[in-house]
Amino acid sequence: MPLAGIGGLSEHRQSLRQHFVFLLQRLQVAGQLAADLGGNGIGLGLQIRHIKPLQEARRSRIAAMELHADLNQRAVLDSNALDWTPSPLAGVERRLLDRRGGEVARATSIVRYAPGSCFERHTHGGGEEILVLEGTFSDEHGDYGAGTYLRNPVGSSHVPFSAGGCTILVKLQQMHPSDQQPLVIDTTQSVWLPGLVSGLEVLPLHAYGSEHVALVRWAPGTMFQPHGHPGGEEILVLTGVFQDEHGTYSAGSWLRNPPASVHRPWSDAGCTIWVKTGHLPATQGPDG
């Protein structure tokens, strides 16, 4: 295809994405106006599927809470067994893993967007980290399929949505303020590196100061040596079954091992995990 044709196709996709965001934002405004007027949007000539009335949205906001908020304590959850909690906007639900604060909080969650859902524009005062688990997540900057890893630095803002629906891992308010590198990595197209032991492969995603993030793939029967985590460790099991001397963790399990913890991990059946180390209780910058 001629280069001019490629450029035209890219501009057309960007125009469609911007138009979709515009329509969803207008529906949000219309839905809130209809709620304030005591209606359902029909009088405005609209059929609003995923726009929650303003009063209900206010009821869905999370009150200040502490959930697994003591970062010096080990936490283990089967995320698949957790209830979905409504967000302030219809069609967006959350499974809460850890949280300290109210609707704006230091938080780790599994978030599910129904098809056609859109979240309002918001700014990330403490940054945002995302791993797309299923479907396609989008914002005005692009579309991100399953396996995409994103980092939106402190102070960034966007309008996230999903045309076809998606499920994502989200970490909020946990970035070092000087870590200002935006990232978009398609892990399905990335090169895996040999790990420290036979049967282990690593896909590095990010490193800043004490913090390191990666995907780690374990062949069946792989065992790692005992080791410690001075800055803690966090794991989400993506596929297979992960193990250590403390337990067995199937896909969907979320673990947080506190600072100075020690374990000896292995996998009899094989697995792939998302793992983050050196960020507890907070990431230390390159200069300490």
C-alpha positions as CSV (number, residue, x, y, z in Angstrom):
1,M,0.0,0.0,0.0
2,P,1.4,3.5,-0.8
3,L,2.6,5.5,2.2
4,A,-0.1,8.1,1.6
5,G,-2.8,5.4,1.9
6,I,-1.3,4.1,5.2
7,G,-1.3,7.6,6.6
8,G,-4.9,8.2,5.5
9,L,-6.0,4.9,7.2
10,S,-4.3,5.9,10.4
11,E,-6.0,9.3,10.4
12,H,-9.4,7.7,9.7
13,R,-9.0,5.4,12.7
14,Q,-8.0,8.3,14.9
15,S,-11.0,10.3,13.7
16,L,-13.4,7.4,14.5
17,R,-11.8,7.0,18.0
18,Q,-12.2,10.7,18.7
19,H,-15.8,10.6,17.5
20,F,-16.6,7.6,19.7
21,V,-15.1,9.4,22.8
22,F,-17.1,12.5,21.9
23,L,-20.4,10.6,21.7
24,L,-19.8,8.7,25.0
25,Q,-19.0,12.0,26.8
26,R,-22.2,13.6,25.4
27,L,-24.2,10.6,26.6
28,Q,-22.8,11.0,30.0
29,V,-23.8,14.6,30.2
30,A,-27.2,13.8,28.8
31,G,-27.7,11.0,31.3
32,Q,-26.8,13.2,34.2
33,L,-29.1,16.0,33.0
34,A,-32.0,13.5,32.6
35,A,-31.4,12.2,36.1
36,D,-31.4,15.8,37.5
37,L,-34.7,16.4,35.7
38,G,-36.2,13.2,37.1
39,G,-36.3,11.5,33.7
40,N,-34.6,8.6,31.9
41,G,-33.4,10.4,28.8
42,I,-36.3,9.5,26.6
43,G,-37.6,13.1,26.5
44,L,-34.2,14.0,25.1
45,G,-34.6,11.5,22.2
46,L,-32.0,9.2,23.7
47,Q,-31.8,5.5,24.6
48,I,-29.1,5.4,27.3
49,R,-27.9,1.9,28.1
50,H,-24.7,2.4,30.1
51,I,-25.2,5.8,31.6
52,K,-26.0,5.7,35.3
53,P,-28.3,8.4,36.7
54,L,-26.3,11.0,38.8
55,Q,-28.0,10.0,42.1
56,E,-27.1,6.3,41.6
57,A,-23.6,7.1,40.6
58,R,-23.1,9.1,43.8
59,R,-24.3,6.0,45.8
60,S,-21.8,3.9,44.0
61,R,-18.8,5.9,45.0
62,I,-16.6,4.0,47.5
63,A,-16.5,5.4,51.0
64,A,-13.1,5.8,52.7
65,M,-11.9,2.3,53.4
66,E,-8.8,0.2,54.2
67,L,-8.7,-3.2,52.4
68,H,-5.5,-5.2,52.8
69,A,-4.0,-1.7,53.4
70,D,-1.2,-2.8,55.8
71,L,1.7,-3.3,53.3
72,N,3.7,-5.1,56.0
73,Q,1.2,-8.0,56.0
74,R,1.0,-10.8,53.4
75,A,-2.2,-10.9,51.4
76,V,-3.5,-13.7,49.2
77,L,-6.8,-13.6,47.2
78,D,-8.6,-15.6,44.5
79,S,-9.8,-12.7,42.4
80,N,-12.3,-15.0,40.6
81,A,-14.2,-15.5,43.9
82,L,-14.6,-11.8,44.6
83,D,-17.9,-9.9,44.0
84,W,-18.0,-7.2,41.3
85,T,-18.5,-3.7,42.9
86,P,-20.1,-1.0,40.8
87,S,-18.1,2.1,39.9
88,P,-19.5,5.6,39.7
89,L,-20.3,5.0,36.0
90,A,-22.6,2.2,34.7
91,G,-21.0,-0.7,32.9
92,V,-17.7,-0.3,34.8
93,E,-17.3,-2.7,37.7
94,R,-14.4,-3.6,40.0
95,R,-13.0,-6.4,42.1
96,L,-11.0,-4.8,44.9
97,L,-7.7,-6.3,45.8
98,D,-6.2,-3.7,48.1
99,R,-7.3,-0.1,48.8
100,R,-6.6,2.8,51.1
101,G,-8.9,5.8,50.6
102,G,-12.2,6.6,49.1
103,E,-13.1,6.9,45.4
104,V,-9.7,8.4,44.9
105,A,-7.3,6.0,46.6
106,R,-4.1,4.0,46.5
107,A,-5.7,0.9,45.0
108,T,-5.2,-2.3,43.2
109,S,-8.2,-3.7,41.3
110,I,-9.5,-5.9,38.6
111,V,-11.8,-3.7,36.5
112,R,-14.4,-4.9,34.0
113,Y,-15.8,-2.6,31.2
114,A,-19.0,-3.7,29.6
115,P,-19.2,-3.2,25.8
116,G,-19.8,0.5,25.1
117,S,-18.7,1.7,28.6
118,C,-16.8,4.9,29.0
119,F,-15.2,6.5,32.1
120,E,-15.2,10.2,32.5
121,R,-12.0,12.2,31.9
122,H,-9.8,12.1,34.9
123,T,-6.3,12.9,36.0
124,H,-3.9,10.4,37.7
125,G,-2.5,12.2,40.7
126,G,-0.4,9.2,41.7
127,G,-0.1,7.5,38.2
128,E,-1.9,4.5,36.7
129,E,-0.5,1.1,35.8
130,I,-2.6,-1.3,33.6
131,L,-2.4,-4.8,32.2
132,V,-5.1,-5.7,29.8
133,L,-6.3,-9.2,30.7
134,E,-9.2,-9.7,28.2
135,G,-10.8,-7.8,25.4
136,T,-9.7,-4.4,24.1
137,F,-9.2,-1.3,26.3
138,S,-9.1,2.1,24.7
139,D,-8.7,5.8,25.3
140,E,-8.3,8.8,23.0
141,H,-4.6,7.8,22.4
142,G,-5.2,4.3,21.1
143,D,-6.6,0.8,21.4
144,Y,-4.9,-1.8,23.6
145,G,-5.6,-5.5,23.2
146,A,-5.2,-8.4,25.7
147,G,-1.6,-8.6,26.8
148,T,-0.9,-4.8,26.6
149,Y,0.9,-3.2,29.5
150,L,0.5,0.5,30.1
151,R,1.9,3.1,32.4
152,N,0.3,6.6,32.7
153,P,2.6,8.8,34.8
154,V,1.7,11.1,37.7
155,G,-0.3,14.0,36.3
156,S,-1.5,12.3,33.1
157,S,-5.1,12.3,32.1
158,H,-7.4,10.4,29.6
159,V,-10.9,9.3,28.8
160,P,-10.9,5.4,28.9
161,F,-13.5,3.3,27.2
162,S,-14.1,-0.1,25.7
163,A,-16.2,-0.5,22.5
164,G,-16.3,-4.3,22.8
165,G,-15.7,-4.8,26.5
166,C,-12.5,-5.7,28.5
167,T,-11.1,-6.7,31.8
168,I,-7.9,-5.1,33.1
169,L,-5.6,-5.1,36.2
170,V,-5.3,-1.5,37.4
171,K,-2.9,0.0,40.0
172,L,-3.5,3.6,41.1
173,Q,-1.6,6.1,43.2
174,Q,1.5,3.9,43.4
175,M,4.1,5.6,41.1
176,H,7.1,7.5,42.0
177,P,6.5,11.2,41.0
178,S,9.8,11.3,39.1
179,D,8.9,8.3,37.0
180,Q,7.5,10.1,34.1
181,Q,7.9,7.6,31.2
182,P,4.6,6.7,29.6
183,L,4.6,3.1,28.4
184,V,2.6,1.0,26.0
185,I,4.0,-2.5,25.5
186,D,2.2,-5.3,23.5
187,T,3.6,-8.3,25.3
188,T,2.2,-10.6,22.6
189,Q,4.7,-9.2,20.2
190,S,7.7,-8.9,22.6
191,V,10.8,-11.0,23.0
192,W,11.1,-13.2,26.1
193,L,14.6,-13.6,27.7
194,P,16.1,-16.6,29.5
195,G,15.6,-16.6,33.2
196,L,18.1,-17.3,36.0
197,V,17.2,-21.0,36.0
198,S,16.3,-23.5,33.3
199,G,12.7,-23.5,32.4
200,L,12.2,-19.8,33.3
201,E,11.6,-17.0,30.8
202,V,11.2,-13.3,31.6
203,L,9.7,-10.4,29.7
204,P,10.9,-7.2,31.4
205,L,8.2,-4.4,31.4
206,H,9.5,-1.6,33.4
207,A,12.3,-0.6,35.9
208,Y,12.7,2.6,37.9
209,G,14.7,2.9,41.0
210,S,13.9,0.0,43.3
211,E,10.8,-1.0,41.2
212,H,10.9,-3.8,38.6
213,V,7.9,-5.2,36.7
214,A,7.9,-8.2,34.4
215,L,6.0,-11.2,33.0
216,V,7.6,-14.5,34.0
217,R,6.8,-17.8,32.3
218,W,7.4,-21.1,34.1
219,A,7.8,-24.4,32.2
220,P,6.3,-27.4,34.0
221,G,8.5,-28.6,36.8
222,T,10.5,-25.4,37.1
223,M,11.8,-24.5,40.6
224,F,13.5,-21.3,41.7
225,Q,16.0,-21.0,44.6
226,P,14.9,-19.5,47.9
227,H,15.2,-15.7,47.8
228,G,14.1,-12.6,49.6
229,H,12.3,-9.4,48.6
230,P,13.7,-6.3,50.5
231,G,11.1,-4.1,48.8
232,G,8.2,-6.6,48.7
233,E,6.7,-8.6,45.8
234,E,3.3,-8.6,44.1
235,I,2.0,-11.4,41.8
236,L,-1.0,-12.0,39.6
237,V,-1.2,-15.5,38.2
238,L,-2.3,-15.2,34.6
239,T,-2.3,-18.8,33.5
240,G,-1.5,-22.2,35.0
241,V,-0.7,-22.8,38.7
242,F,2.0,-21.1,40.7
243,Q,3.3,-22.5,44.0
244,D,5.6,-21.9,46.9
245,E,6.0,-23.3,50.4
246,H,3.0,-21.3,51.6
247,G,0.4,-22.5,49.1
248,T,-0.8,-23.2,45.6
249,Y,-2.2,-20.4,43.4
250,S,-4.3,-21.0,40.3
251,A,-5.0,-18.4,37.5
252,G,-6.6,-15.3,38.9
253,S,-4.8,-15.5,42.3
254,W,-3.3,-12.3,43.6
255,L,-0.4,-12.4,46.1
256,R,1.4,-9.6,48.0
257,N,4.5,-10.6,49.9
258,P,5.7,-7.8,52.3
259,P,9.1,-6.3,52.5
260,A,11.8,-8.7,53.8
261,S,9.7,-11.7,52.9
262,V,11.4,-14.9,51.7
263,H,10.0,-17.8,49.7
264,R,10.9,-20.6,47.3
265,P,8.6,-20.6,44.3
266,W,8.0,-23.3,41.7
267,S,5.4,-24.6,39.3
268,D,4.6,-28.3,38.7
269,A,2.1,-27.7,35.9
270,G,3.7,-24.5,34.4
271,C,2.3,-20.9,34.6
272,T,2.7,-17.3,33.6
273,I,2.7,-14.6,36.2
274,W,2.8,-10.8,36.3
275,V,5.2,-9.8,39.0
276,K,6.3,-6.5,40.5
277,T,9.0,-6.1,43.1
278,G,10.7,-3.3,45.1
279,H,7.6,-1.1,45.4
280,L,6.6,-1.8,49.0
281,P,5.8,0.2,50.9
282,A,6.8,2.7,48.1
283,T,9.2,2.8,45.2
284,Q,12.5,4.3,46.0
285,G,13.9,6.6,43.3
286,P,17.3,6.2,41.7
287,D,18.8,8.6,44.3
288,G,17.0,6.9,47.2
